Every structure is written in structure tokens, then in C-alpha cells.
Amino acid sequence: MKTIITNIKVYILKGPKEKRPHWVSNFIVPNANELLVILETNQGVEGFGLATSYTDMSPIVHVIESGISEKFLVATP
């Protein structure tokens, strides 16, 4: 049987708000978020990816949940 993507889950991971900003590489980060994306297949295989953002992740999650994920369903991973 051909392996296909059957489900996509998206989560925003946040820690407590920082009391003060911290430095990363060459700029100040006031707050950081992680986007966790989990892919599931018809054969029970799961995979995940993480992305970091220093701004609001809600617009990204909205795009994924409002239809773009359907483009990936039934695709071969």
C-alpha cells in the first residue's frame, strides 16, 4: 500500500512571558514561540517539524487550518 499523509496537526508552543528580553545571534528577542507541525500517514508513521518565530504565530496557524493543509493530504511524504 502506498504511504500517504492523512492528517496534519498544528500547535503553538509558548513559554511564560520573559521578564526581560534576551539576545540571540545579533538581535534582541523579546519573546519566542515555536510552531509544532505533526504529520500522520495511513500506515501509522508520524513525523514532526518545528519552526521558531519571534512574532505572533496565529496567522500561520490560521492559513494551515483554513485550507492549505488540504493540499498536503493524500500526498506522498
N, CA, C and O atoms as CSV, one atom per row, in Angstrom:
chain,resi,resn,atom,element,x,y,z
A,1,MET,N,N,0.838,-1.173,0.000
A,1,MET,CA,C,0.000,0.000,0.000
A,1,MET,C,C,0.890,1.245,0.000
A,1,MET,O,O,1.902,1.293,0.699
A,2,LYS,N,N,0.512,2.228,-0.772
A,2,LYS,CA,C,1.246,3.484,-0.877
A,2,LYS,C,C,1.053,4.314,0.400
A,2,LYS,O,O,-0.066,4.437,0.899
A,3,THR,N,N,2.132,4.874,0.916
A,3,THR,CA,C,2.064,5.729,2.101
A,3,THR,C,C,1.610,7.129,1.698
A,3,THR,O,O,2.186,7.749,0.804
A,4,ILE,N,N,0.566,7.616,2.373
A,4,ILE,CA,C,0.073,8.968,2.101
A,4,ILE,C,C,-0.147,9.714,3.422
A,4,ILE,O,O,-0.370,9.100,4.465
A,5,ILE,N,N,-0.080,11.028,3.359
A,5,ILE,CA,C,-0.353,11.861,4.525
A,5,ILE,C,C,-1.864,11.907,4.730
A,5,ILE,O,O,-2.615,12.228,3.809
A,6,THR,N,N,-2.303,11.584,5.948
A,6,THR,CA,C,-3.736,11.552,6.231
A,6,THR,C,C,-4.192,12.621,7.218
A,6,THR,O,O,-5.382,12.928,7.292
A,7,ASN,N,N,-3.261,13.187,7.973
A,7,ASN,CA,C,-3.656,14.187,8.964
A,7,ASN,C,C,-2.495,15.131,9.256
A,7,ASN,O,O,-1.331,14.729,9.250
A,8,ILE,N,N,-2.831,16.385,9.509
A,8,ILE,CA,C,-1.840,17.394,9.887
A,8,ILE,C,C,-2.353,18.093,11.139
A,8,ILE,O,O,-3.475,18.598,11.166
A,9,LYS,N,N,-1.516,18.116,12.177
A,9,LYS,CA,C,-1.853,18.813,13.422
A,9,LYS,C,C,-0.862,19.956,13.605
A,9,LYS,O,O,0.322,19.817,13.298
A,10,VAL,N,N,-1.351,21.081,14.105
A,10,VAL,CA,C,-0.507,22.264,14.301
A,10,VAL,C,C,-0.708,22.784,15.722
A,10,VAL,O,O,-1.838,22.942,16.184
A,11,TYR,N,N,0.401,23.047,16.403
A,11,TYR,CA,C,0.352,23.562,17.772
A,11,TYR,C,C,1.309,24.741,17.912
A,11,TYR,O,O,2.391,24.741,17.325
A,12,ILE,N,N,0.913,25.732,18.681
A,12,ILE,CA,C,1.814,26.822,19.051
A,12,ILE,C,C,2.322,26.526,20.455
A,12,ILE,O,O,1.535,26.349,21.385
A,13,LEU,N,N,3.632,26.476,20.602
A,13,LEU,CA,C,4.251,26.229,21.900
A,13,LEU,C,C,4.788,27.551,22.434
A,13,LEU,O,O,5.563,28.233,21.764
A,14,LYS,N,N,4.373,27.903,23.638
A,14,LYS,CA,C,4.802,29.164,24.248
A,14,LYS,C,C,5.257,28.896,25.672
A,14,LYS,O,O,4.697,28.055,26.376
A,15,GLY,N,N,6.260,29.612,26.070
A,15,GLY,CA,C,6.681,29.595,27.459
A,15,GLY,C,C,6.103,30.808,28.158
A,15,GLY,O,O,5.410,31.618,27.542
A,16,PRO,N,N,6.389,30.933,29.441
A,16,PRO,CA,C,5.925,32.130,30.139
A,16,PRO,C,C,6.586,33.375,29.569
A,16,PRO,O,O,7.704,33.319,29.057
A,17,LYS,N,N,5.898,34.478,29.661
A,17,LYS,CA,C,6.444,35.736,29.144
A,17,LYS,C,C,7.738,36.074,29.878
A,17,LYS,O,O,7.817,36.003,31.104
A,18,GLU,N,N,8.746,36.444,29.097
A,18,GLU,CA,C,10.052,36.780,29.666
A,18,GLU,C,C,9.979,38.088,30.448
A,18,GLU,O,O,9.293,39.026,30.043
A,19,LYS,N,N,10.686,38.140,31.562
A,19,LYS,CA,C,10.733,39.377,32.340
A,19,LYS,C,C,11.575,40.423,31.626
A,19,LYS,O,O,11.311,41.621,31.722
A,20,ARG,N,N,12.583,39.959,30.914
A,20,ARG,CA,C,13.410,40.878,30.131
A,20,ARG,C,C,13.840,40.163,28.854
A,20,ARG,O,O,13.967,38.939,28.850
A,21,PRO,N,N,14.064,40.893,27.788
A,21,PRO,CA,C,14.461,40.270,26.515
A,21,PRO,C,C,15.850,39.646,26.615
A,21,PRO,O,O,16.634,39.996,27.497
A,22,HIS,N,N,16.144,38.736,25.720
A,22,HIS,CA,C,17.469,38.123,25.676
A,22,HIS,C,C,18.032,38.221,24.260
A,22,HIS,O,O,17.297,38.458,23.302
A,23,TRP,N,N,19.311,38.041,24.148
A,23,TRP,CA,C,19.990,38.147,22.857
A,23,TRP,C,C,20.068,36.788,22.180
A,23,TRP,O,O,20.331,35.774,22.826
A,24,VAL,N,N,19.838,36.778,20.885
A,24,VAL,CA,C,20.058,35.602,20.050
A,24,VAL,C,C,20.839,36.077,18.842
A,24,VAL,O,O,20.397,36.981,18.132
A,25,SER,N,N,21.978,35.487,18.603
A,25,SER,CA,C,22.831,35.863,17.485
A,25,SER,C,C,23.135,37.357,17.524
A,25,SER,O,O,23.977,37.796,18.307
A,26,ASN,N,N,22.462,38.137,16.693
A,26,ASN,CA,C,22.784,39.564,16.640
A,26,ASN,C,C,21.579,40.477,16.849
A,26,ASN,O,O,21.587,41.622,16.396
A,27,PHE,N,N,20.548,39.986,17.526
A,27,PHE,CA,C,19.395,40.837,17.796
A,27,PHE,C,C,18.736,40.439,19.114
A,27,PHE,O,O,18.987,39.359,19.648
A,28,ILE,N,N,17.905,41.315,19.616
A,28,ILE,CA,C,17.205,41.080,20.882
A,28,ILE,C,C,15.886,40.360,20.608
A,28,ILE,O,O,15.156,40.710,19.680
A,29,VAL,N,N,15.592,39.356,21.423
A,29,VAL,CA,C,14.349,38.600,21.303
A,29,VAL,C,C,13.476,38.903,22.525
A,29,VAL,O,O,13.808,38.488,23.635
A,30,PRO,N,N,12.370,39.618,22.333
A,30,PRO,CA,C,11.507,39.919,23.473
A,30,PRO,C,C,10.682,38.713,23.913
A,30,PRO,O,O,10.365,38.568,25.094
A,31,ASN,N,N,10.337,37.851,22.960
A,31,ASN,CA,C,9.504,36.692,23.240
A,31,ASN,C,C,9.644,35.716,22.076
A,31,ASN,O,O,9.711,36.144,20.924
A,32,ALA,N,N,9.688,34.438,22.348
A,32,ALA,CA,C,9.841,33.450,21.273
A,32,ALA,C,C,8.705,32.436,21.330
A,32,ALA,O,O,8.224,32.089,22.409
A,33,ASN,N,N,8.285,31.968,20.170
A,33,ASN,CA,C,7.262,30.934,20.033
A,33,ASN,C,C,7.814,29.828,19.150
A,33,ASN,O,O,8.690,30.063,18.318
A,34,GLU,N,N,7.302,28.639,19.334
A,34,GLU,CA,C,7.635,27.520,18.458
A,34,GLU,C,C,6.344,27.033,17.809
A,34,GLU,O,O,5.294,26.982,18.450
A,35,LEU,N,N,6.436,26.680,16.547
A,35,LEU,CA,C,5.317,26.080,15.832
A,35,LEU,C,C,5.654,24.610,15.653
A,35,LEU,O,O,6.678,24.273,15.057
A,36,LEU,N,N,4.799,23.731,16.164
A,36,LEU,CA,C,4.985,22.289,16.044
A,36,LEU,C,C,3.973,21.768,15.037
A,36,LEU,O,O,2.768,21.945,15.220
A,37,VAL,N,N,4.450,21.129,13.977
A,37,VAL,CA,C,3.585,20.538,12.952
A,37,VAL,C,C,3.816,19.033,12.965
A,37,VAL,O,O,4.951,18.572,12.842
A,38,ILE,N,N,2.741,18.270,13.115
A,38,ILE,CA,C,2.820,16.807,13.138
A,38,ILE,C,C,2.074,16.264,11.925
A,38,ILE,O,O,0.915,16.607,11.692
A,39,LEU,N,N,2.745,15.420,11.160
A,39,LEU,CA,C,2.132,14.750,10.008
A,39,LEU,C,C,1.878,13.295,10.372
A,39,LEU,O,O,2.726,12.652,10.991
A,40,GLU,N,N,0.717,12.773,9.991
A,40,GLU,CA,C,0.382,11.368,10.214
A,40,GLU,C,C,0.109,10.716,8.865
A,40,GLU,O,O,-0.414,11.354,7.952
A,41,THR,N,N,0.467,9.443,8.748
A,41,THR,CA,C,0.234,8.720,7.495
A,41,THR,C,C,-0.764,7.590,7.699
A,41,THR,O,O,-1.108,7.233,8.826
A,42,ASN,N,N,-1.214,7.043,6.594
A,42,ASN,CA,C,-2.159,5.933,6.627
A,42,ASN,C,C,-1.536,4.649,7.166
A,42,ASN,O,O,-2.259,3.701,7.471
A,43,GLN,N,N,-0.224,4.599,7.288
A,43,GLN,CA,C,0.447,3.401,7.800
A,43,GLN,C,C,0.914,3.572,9.246
A,43,GLN,O,O,1.686,2.760,9.757
A,44,GLY,N,N,0.440,4.628,9.898
A,44,GLY,CA,C,0.761,4.832,11.303
A,44,GLY,C,C,2.082,5.528,11.573
A,44,GLY,O,O,2.483,5.673,12.728
A,45,VAL,N,N,2.760,5.959,10.523
A,45,VAL,CA,C,4.026,6.672,10.691
A,45,VAL,C,C,3.720,8.146,10.953
A,45,VAL,O,O,2.872,8.742,10.288
A,46,GLU,N,N,4.418,8.722,11.927
A,46,GLU,CA,C,4.256,10.142,12.234
A,46,GLU,C,C,5.592,10.848,12.121
A,46,GLU,O,O,6.643,10.255,12.364
A,47,GLY,N,N,5.544,12.108,11.753
A,47,GLY,CA,C,6.742,12.937,11.702
A,47,GLY,C,C,6.386,14.332,12.177
A,47,GLY,O,O,5.218,14.718,12.188
A,48,PHE,N,N,7.406,15.085,12.570
A,48,PHE,CA,C,7.126,16.429,13.059
A,48,PHE,C,C,8.186,17.405,12.587
A,48,PHE,O,O,9.286,17.016,12.195
A,49,GLY,N,N,7.833,18.676,12.632
A,49,GLY,CA,C,8.760,19.752,12.314
A,49,GLY,C,C,8.519,20.904,13.272
A,49,GLY,O,O,7.401,21.118,13.743
A,50,LEU,N,N,9.577,21.639,13.549
A,50,LEU,CA,C,9.494,22.799,14.438
A,50,LEU,C,C,9.966,24.044,13.712
A,50,LEU,O,O,10.912,23.992,12.926
A,51,ALA,N,N,9.312,25.151,13.972
A,51,ALA,CA,C,9.737,26.443,13.429
A,51,ALA,C,C,9.683,27.461,14.560
A,51,ALA,O,O,8.775,27.436,15.391
A,52,THR,N,N,10.650,28.344,14.581
A,52,THR,CA,C,10.711,29.383,15.608
A,52,THR,C,C,10.292,30.717,15.019
A,52,THR,O,O,10.642,31.052,13.888
A,53,SER,N,N,9.539,31.470,15.801
A,53,SER,CA,C,9.149,32.811,15.385
A,53,SER,C,C,9.229,33.734,16.586
A,53,SER,O,O,8.977,33.330,17.721
A,54,TYR,N,N,9.580,34.960,16.317
A,54,TYR,CA,C,9.647,35.949,17.385
A,54,TYR,C,C,8.453,36.886,17.319
A,54,TYR,O,O,8.419,37.913,17.998
A,55,THR,N,N,7.485,36.531,16.506
A,55,THR,CA,C,6.252,37.307,16.386
A,55,THR,C,C,5.066,36.365,16.578
A,55,THR,O,O,5.255,35.177,16.840
A,56,ASP,N,N,3.876,36.874,16.454
A,56,ASP,CA,C,2.652,36.097,16.636
A,56,ASP,C,C,2.549,34.979,15.597
A,56,ASP,O,O,2.719,35.224,14.403
A,57,MET,N,N,2.274,33.761,16.044
A,57,MET,CA,C,2.148,32.602,15.152
A,57,MET,C,C,0.719,32.380,14.661
A,57,MET,O,O,0.499,31.562,13.768
A,58,SER,N,N,-0.243,33.085,15.221
A,58,SER,CA,C,-1.649,32.861,14.867
A,58,SER,C,C,-1.935,32.957,13.373
A,58,SER,O,O,-2.685,32.124,12.864
A,59,PRO,N,N,-1.376,33.934,12.633
A,59,PRO,CA,C,-1.652,33.990,11.193
A,59,PRO,C,C,-1.166,32.743,10.445
A,59,PRO,O,O,-1.813,32.299,9.497
A,60,ILE,N,N,-0.055,32.193,10.859
A,60,ILE,CA,C,0.472,30.987,10.203
A,60,ILE,C,C,-0.454,29.811,10.469
A,60,ILE,O,O,-0.787,29.060,9.552
A,61,VAL,N,N,-0.870,29.648,11.717
A,61,VAL,CA,C,-1.777,28.555,12.070
A,61,VAL,C,C,-3.099,28.716,11.328
A,61,VAL,O,O,-3.661,27.729,10.854
A,62,HIS,N,N,-3.597,29.926,11.222
A,62,HIS,CA,C,-4.856,30.175,10.511
A,62,HIS,C,C,-4.766,29.713,9.052
A,62,HIS,O,O,-5.688,29.071,8.550
A,63,VAL,N,N,-3.677,30.029,8.382
A,63,VAL,CA,C,-3.504,29.616,6.981
A,63,VAL,C,C,-3.491,28.096,6.875
A,63,VAL,O,O,-4.116,27.528,5.979
A,64,ILE,N,N,-2.787,27.444,7.778
A,64,ILE,CA,C,-2.704,25.978,7.736
A,64,ILE,C,C,-4.070,25.361,8.004
A,64,ILE,O,O,-4.491,24.449,7.291
A,65,GLU,N,N,-4.764,25.853,9.026
A,65,GLU,CA,C,-6.051,25.265,9.398
A,65,GLU,C,C,-7.192,25.646,8.454
A,65,GLU,O,O,-8.212,24.958,8.424
A,66,SER,N,N,-7.044,26.717,7.691
A,66,SER,CA,C,-8.145,27.153,6.834
A,66,SER,C,C,-8.060,26.629,5.409
A,66,SER,O,O,-8.780,27.114,4.535
A,67,GLY,N,N,-7.206,25.660,5.155
A,67,GLY,CA,C,-7.264,25.051,3.841
A,67,GLY,C,C,-5.970,24.641,3.193
A,67,GLY,O,O,-5.974,23.718,2.379
A,68,ILE,N,N,-4.862,25.276,3.508
A,68,ILE,CA,C,-3.626,24.908,2.818
A,68,ILE,C,C,-3.203,23.478,3.162
A,68,ILE,O,O,-2.549,22.812,2.359
A,69,SER,N,N,-3.578,23.007,4.355
A,69,SER,CA,C,-3.203,21.643,4.737
A,69,SER,C,C,-3.858,20.610,3.824
A,69,SER,O,O,-3.317,19.520,3.638
A,70,GLU,N,N,-5.015,20.942,3.253
A,70,GLU,CA,C,-5.689,20.013,2.340
A,70,GLU,C,C,-4.854,19.728,1.098
A,70,GLU,O,O,-5.011,18.679,0.473
A,71,LYS,N,N,-3.973,20.646,0.738
A,71,LYS,CA,C,-3.089,20.437,-0.414
A,71,LYS,C,C,-2.085,19.320,-0.138
A,71,LYS,O,O,-1.592,18.675,-1.063
A,72,PHE,N,N,-1.789,19.097,1.145
A,72,PHE,CA,C,-0.797,18.090,1.508
A,72,PHE,C,C,-1.412,16.741,1.837
A,72,PHE,O,O,-0.731,15.717,1.780
A,73,LEU,N,N,-2.705,16.732,2.185
A,73,LEU,CA,C,-3.353,15.462,2.486
A,73,LEU,C,C,-3.388,14.614,1.227
A,73,LEU,O,O,-3.615,15.126,0.131
A,74,VAL,N,N,-3.170,13.362,1.380
A,74,VAL,CA,C,-3.099,12.369,0.309
A,74,VAL,C,C,-1.825,12.530,-0.521
A,74,VAL,O,O,-1.698,11.910,-1.577
A,75,ALA,N,N,-0.890,13.343,-0.064
A,75,ALA,CA,C,0.406,13.467,-0.746
A,75,ALA,C,C,1.350,12.395,-0.218
A,75,ALA,O,O,1.177,11.897,0.895
A,76,THR,N,N,2.334,12.048,-1.010
A,76,THR,CA,C,3.345,11.090,-0.587
A,76,THR,C,C,4.413,11.831,0.208
A,76,THR,O,O,5.007,12.786,-0.292
A,77,PRO,N,N,4.666,11.394,1.459
A,77,PRO,CA,C,5.668,12.097,2.270
A,77,PRO,C,C,7.078,11.906,1.753
A,77,PRO,O,O,8.026,12.437,2.332
